[in-house]
């Protein structure tokens, strides 16, 4: 091993090597493994090192290869590109390593007991004689088994992390690889990385391709071409499409792989012959997975439409409508009466309309009529907030779709499906515009053919984040009876939000109210405000000022729970990333955090991926209640449920003081703040700003550039999603 001079002048341009004991981790990004640390060299001096250190802990002996550089704030640092790690051999190092919290079941207390008892043989005991842990006071069989499993897992994960350190793979992703493949993970990565890109969510084609290139897989290898085709399909699904034009698929794959189209055509033909891909129309291709989902939707709906039975109790529709009007205390509008009539007399119904058009009145009347007839009613929505609003509207329990279907972690599927269907006479599905194809397939398959269905949604909102355009496709299929509500009923109640939303829908780019430069000039009695900002920094500062000072002062509400900042983009000074860090520092003291995670006790967070095992889903929001640094756990309150998340799951959480407008779909917040700048031009579209404004229940504040507002309203050129659902309905 080589040790270099610890007082470098920064002039040596060649790669150098440092060797020593890791004394202190100064900073660590737990997401990507980047860290800054203090390394104690053999001569007793120290050096600051920085680079990717996946799961390396204090006490380890490491060798790093890199170059010296001078940081303007932190001085001399050794930036390394390669790291090799060895376990510590001295008693102090072993104790520090075990007490780092890396091994489940061993904190600082047990680390001291174990090392005091086994000394320098500690690691050997853990590896080959773990039963001897029972010699330690306080360690029973269950804890000993937990420690042994964690010890074995740690070394398998470390092996994966060291192998992947140059590919920018997060620690959480390495955990997923281990969960999927166990100790064979590295072997599979080295022999068939493209398999990993197909089987493990989050390991994309581009990462697999870099690994494949390094291990010598040819660029024309069949597994690379197939993975490239699947990646292009996946990218198109991310854009909302459920199928692809053959020409587009081949062209995009050719751009990705940089190989001839003939080779792609050949592999595509093979995938078609083996049923991985289907040609649903001439030159329109679809992956088998999403084809099955659309076929399942079509088959289930056709069964419901063709089944003459209806489990809704018999009733006199006209008398029921009159009873509902009497109960509400006013006469319904003609369009509302017709929508309610259709809902009571036909099995497949859609009600669509913007805010203030009376959807709530119809839902409340329908539920009241059905409840009076003792019908079994199921109410559901895609998100927890939307389900809560549905409950508040009707007074009847409403669930998220996931909770209605009851996911079974043991069998990794929903409890309710086509073989075990829901026991309900009438199902109401709210916020239907945001349901993607896969979730729609799971839900509709679970509905009995004699049950009546109503979908409720606003077609002017953003479409689902996932693939498909379910609400629009079902409207255009002409299978459902569609009631379109256009008359605004909330305008007389001084609803600036509704009036602004309809001005946007009607292509009116002029902001209907007075815009001001100072927060003090705003009129808190208005529902919609526009605060002008000179630049991104001024915009961010004003957003924080409104949220922290003025909203609580004016409306006496919680600025964390009751205020939501909705942003068009993630990056930039007024993107979700920057605003979340700014607002975290504003509302939560740094002392409530730790050095191993970005979160702090009290943080507002959002779940970004479905976690069926924990029963939390993409879009669920909550607050951090507790952080356990010893076991690397975070306890989060989601709605009424407390969930403990381990280190591998924490990367699926994000700060939620500011969220994307897409993430806000299906939700409603007392106060909404929308930063709006021309720097967001890529995302400025009419349905985006319409969705953001209609998320505000009581107050909406736009902060930024009036021109950006005009650009968004004028831009109604939303990309048309290519889907196969209508064709599937015709085939069934």
CORBEL-V829995 format. One record per backbone hydrogen bond with DSSP energy under -0.5 kcal/mol. CO is the residue of the C=O (numbers start at 1). NH is the residue of the N-H. E is the energy in kcal/mol with one decimal. If there is no record, write none. Layout:
CO;NH;E
CO;NH;E
This chain:
11;13;-0.6
16;66;-2.3
18;64;-2.4
19;42;-0.7
20;62;-2.6
21;23;-0.8
21;40;-3.2
22;59;-3.0
24;26;-0.7
24;38;-3.4
27;36;-2.5
28;30;-0.8
29;33;-2.2
30;171;-0.5
31;171;-0.6
33;53;-2.9
34;29;-3.1
35;51;-2.0
36;26;-1.9
36;27;-2.0
37;39;-0.5
37;49;-2.7
38;23;-2.4
38;24;-1.4
38;40;-0.5
39;41;-0.6
39;47;-2.0
40;21;-2.7
41;44;-2.0
45;41;-2.8
47;39;-3.1
47;49;-0.5
48;78;-2.9
49;37;-2.7
50;80;-2.1
51;35;-2.6
51;53;-0.6
53;56;-1.1
57;60;-1.7
60;22;-2.8
60;62;-0.6
61;86;-3.5
62;20;-2.1
63;84;-2.7
64;18;-2.4
65;81;-3.0
65;82;-1.4
66;16;-3.4
67;79;-2.5
69;71;-0.6
69;77;-3.0
71;75;-2.1
75;71;-3.4
77;69;-2.7
77;79;-0.8
78;50;-2.4
78;80;-0.7
79;67;-2.4
82;65;-2.4
84;63;-2.8
86;61;-2.4
90;94;-2.5
91;95;-2.4
92;96;-2.3
93;97;-2.4
94;98;-2.5
95;99;-2.0
97;100;-1.2
98;101;-0.8
102;104;-0.7
103;106;-2.1
105;107;-0.5
107;111;-2.2
108;112;-1.9
109;113;-1.9
110;114;-2.9
111;115;-2.4
112;116;-2.5
113;117;-1.5
114;118;-2.8
115;119;-2.4
118;121;-1.9
119;122;-1.6
121;125;-2.4
122;126;-2.4
123;127;-1.9
124;128;-2.7
124;129;-0.6
125;129;-1.9
129;132;-2.3
130;133;-1.9
131;134;-1.6
132;135;-2.2
133;136;-2.0
136;139;-2.0
138;140;-0.7
140;144;-2.4
141;145;-2.4
142;146;-1.9
143;147;-2.6
144;148;-2.4
145;149;-2.4
146;150;-2.3
147;151;-2.5
148;152;-2.4
149;153;-2.5
150;154;-2.5
151;155;-1.5
152;156;-1.8
153;157;-2.9
154;158;-2.6
155;159;-1.9
156;160;-1.7
157;161;-2.9
158;162;-2.9
159;163;-1.8
160;164;-2.2
161;165;-0.8
162;165;-0.6
164;167;-2.3
164;169;-0.8
165;168;-0.7
168;170;-0.5
170;174;-1.9
171;175;-2.0
172;176;-1.7
173;177;-2.3
174;178;-2.3
175;179;-2.8
176;180;-2.2
177;181;-2.9
178;182;-2.8
181;184;-1.6
182;185;-1.7
184;188;-2.5
185;189;-2.4
186;190;-2.1
187;191;-1.2
188;192;-3.0
192;195;-1.2
192;196;-0.8
193;197;-1.4
194;198;-1.0
195;199;-1.6
196;200;-2.5
199;201;-0.6
200;203;-1.6
202;204;-1.0
204;208;-2.1
205;209;-2.9
206;210;-1.7
207;211;-2.1
208;212;-2.8
209;213;-2.3
210;214;-1.8
211;215;-1.7
212;217;-2.5
213;216;-0.9
218;221;-1.5
221;224;-0.7
221;225;-2.0
222;226;-2.6
223;227;-2.1
224;228;-2.3
225;229;-2.3
226;230;-2.4
227;231;-2.2
228;232;-2.1
229;233;-2.2
230;234;-2.4
231;235;-2.5
232;236;-2.1
233;237;-2.3
234;238;-2.1
235;239;-1.1
236;241;-2.3
237;240;-1.8
240;468;-3.0
244;285;-3.3
245;249;-2.7
246;250;-2.5
247;251;-2.4
248;252;-2.7
249;253;-2.0
250;254;-2.5
251;255;-2.2
252;256;-1.9
253;257;-2.9
254;258;-2.5
260;264;-1.2
261;265;-2.9
262;266;-2.2
263;267;-2.0
264;268;-2.7
265;269;-2.3
266;270;-1.5
267;271;-2.3
268;272;-2.2
269;273;-2.1
270;274;-1.6
271;276;-2.1
271;277;-1.3
272;275;-1.0
276;288;-2.4
278;280;-0.9
278;286;-2.4
281;284;-2.5
283;246;-2.9
283;285;-0.5
284;280;-1.4
284;281;-1.2
285;244;-2.8
286;278;-3.0
287;291;-2.0
288;292;-2.4
289;293;-1.5
290;294;-2.4
291;295;-2.6
292;296;-2.4
293;297;-2.0
294;298;-2.5
295;299;-2.9
296;300;-2.2
297;301;-2.5
298;302;-2.3
299;303;-2.0
300;304;-2.0
301;305;-2.7
302;306;-2.1
303;307;-1.0
306;308;-0.7
315;317;-0.9
316;320;-2.5
317;321;-2.3
318;322;-2.0
319;323;-2.4
320;324;-2.3
321;325;-2.2
322;326;-2.3
323;327;-2.1
324;328;-2.2
325;329;-1.9
325;330;-1.3
333;337;-2.7
334;338;-2.5
335;339;-2.1
336;340;-2.6
337;341;-2.6
338;342;-2.4
339;343;-2.0
340;344;-1.4
341;345;-1.2
342;346;-1.8
347;349;-0.6
347;453;-3.8
348;481;-2.5
349;455;-2.4
350;483;-3.0
351;457;-2.1
352;485;-2.9
354;357;-1.2
356;489;-4.3
356;490;-0.7
358;362;-1.9
359;363;-2.4
360;364;-2.7
361;365;-2.4
362;366;-3.0
363;367;-2.6
364;368;-2.0
365;369;-2.4
366;370;-2.6
367;371;-2.6
368;372;-2.0
369;373;-1.1
370;375;-2.6
371;374;-1.7
375;377;-0.7
376;425;-2.5
376;426;-1.9
378;428;-2.8
379;399;-2.3
380;430;-2.6
381;401;-1.6
383;387;-2.2
384;388;-2.2
385;389;-2.3
386;390;-2.0
387;391;-2.1
388;392;-2.4
389;393;-2.0
390;394;-2.2
391;395;-3.1
397;379;-0.5
399;381;-1.5
400;404;-2.4
401;405;-2.2
402;406;-1.1
405;415;-0.7
405;416;-2.2
406;415;-3.5
407;409;-0.7
408;412;-1.5
408;413;-1.3
413;408;-3.3
415;417;-0.5
420;417;-1.4
422;424;-1.1
425;452;-2.3
426;378;-2.6
427;429;-0.5
427;454;-2.4
428;380;-2.3
428;430;-0.6
429;456;-2.7
430;382;-0.6
431;434;-1.5
432;435;-1.4
433;464;-0.7
434;436;-0.5
435;470;-0.6
436;440;-2.5
437;441;-2.3
438;442;-1.9
439;443;-2.3
440;444;-2.9
441;445;-1.8
442;446;-0.7
443;446;-0.9
444;447;-1.3
446;422;-2.9
446;448;-0.5
448;451;-1.7
450;311;-2.8
452;427;-2.6
453;349;-2.2
454;429;-3.1
455;351;-2.6
456;432;-2.8
457;353;-1.2
457;459;-0.6
458;461;-1.6
467;437;-2.7
469;473;-2.9
470;474;-2.6
471;475;-2.0
472;476;-2.6
473;477;-1.2
474;478;-0.5
474;479;-0.6
474;480;-0.7
475;478;-1.0
480;482;-0.6
481;350;-2.7
481;483;-0.5
482;484;-0.6
483;352;-2.5
483;485;-0.6
484;486;-0.6
485;354;-0.6
490;493;-1.1
490;495;-0.7
491;494;-1.3
494;496;-1.2
495;499;-2.0
496;500;-2.7
497;501;-2.4
498;502;-2.2
499;503;-1.8
500;504;-2.2
501;505;-2.2
502;506;-1.7
503;508;-2.8
504;507;-1.9
507;509;-0.9
514;530;-0.5
516;532;-3.4
518;521;-1.5
519;522;-1.7
522;524;-0.8
523;526;-2.0
527;700;-3.1
529;702;-2.5
530;516;-2.0
530;532;-0.6
531;704;-2.4
535;539;-2.4
536;540;-2.6
537;541;-2.2
538;542;-2.2
539;543;-2.3
540;544;-2.1
541;545;-2.1
542;546;-2.6
543;547;-2.3
544;548;-3.1
545;549;-2.3
545;550;-1.5
546;551;-2.8
549;553;-1.4
550;554;-3.0
551;555;-2.7
552;556;-1.4
558;562;-2.1
562;671;-1.8
564;566;-0.5
564;673;-2.2
565;659;-2.5
566;675;-0.5
567;661;-1.5
569;576;-1.4
570;577;-2.0
572;575;-1.8
572;578;-0.6
575;579;-2.3
576;580;-2.3
577;581;-1.7
578;582;-2.3
579;583;-2.9
580;584;-2.4
581;585;-2.0
582;586;-1.3
583;587;-2.4
584;588;-2.8
589;592;-2.0
590;593;-1.9
592;601;-2.5
597;594;-0.7
599;594;-0.6
600;603;-2.2
603;605;-0.5
603;624;-2.3
604;656;-2.9
605;622;-2.6
606;654;-2.0
607;619;-3.3
610;612;-0.5
611;615;-1.2
611;616;-1.8
616;611;-3.3
617;620;-2.9
620;607;-3.2
621;639;-0.7
622;605;-2.7
623;637;-2.9
624;602;-2.4
626;635;-3.1
627;629;-0.8
628;632;-0.7
628;633;-2.1
632;647;-0.7
633;628;-2.8
634;636;-0.5
634;645;-3.3
635;625;-3.0
635;626;-1.5
636;638;-0.8
636;643;-3.0
637;623;-1.5
637;639;-0.6
638;641;-3.1
641;638;-3.1
641;643;-0.5
643;636;-3.0
643;645;-0.6
645;634;-2.4
646;649;-1.6
646;650;-1.2
647;651;-0.5
649;652;-1.8
650;653;-2.1
652;608;-3.3
654;606;-2.6
657;565;-1.7
659;567;-2.5
660;664;-0.8
661;664;-0.9
662;665;-1.3
664;667;-2.2
669;697;-3.4
669;698;-0.5
670;698;-1.6
670;699;-2.0
671;564;-2.4
672;701;-2.9
673;566;-2.7
673;675;-0.5
674;703;-2.4
675;568;-0.5
676;705;-2.9
677;680;-1.7
678;681;-1.8
680;683;-2.4
680;684;-0.8
681;684;-0.6
683;685;-1.1
685;689;-2.0
686;690;-2.6
687;691;-1.9
688;692;-2.3
689;693;-2.4
690;694;-2.1
692;695;-1.2
693;696;-1.4
695;669;-2.8
699;672;-2.2
700;529;-2.3
701;674;-3.4
702;531;-3.3
703;676;-2.9
704;533;-2.3
705;708;-0.6
705;709;-1.3
706;710;-1.9
707;711;-2.5
708;712;-2.4
709;713;-2.4
710;714;-2.2
711;715;-1.6
714;716;-1.3
715;686;-2.9
716;718;-1.6
721;723;-0.8
722;242;-2.6
722;243;-1.3
724;728;-2.2
725;729;-2.4
726;730;-1.8
727;731;-1.9
728;732;-1.6
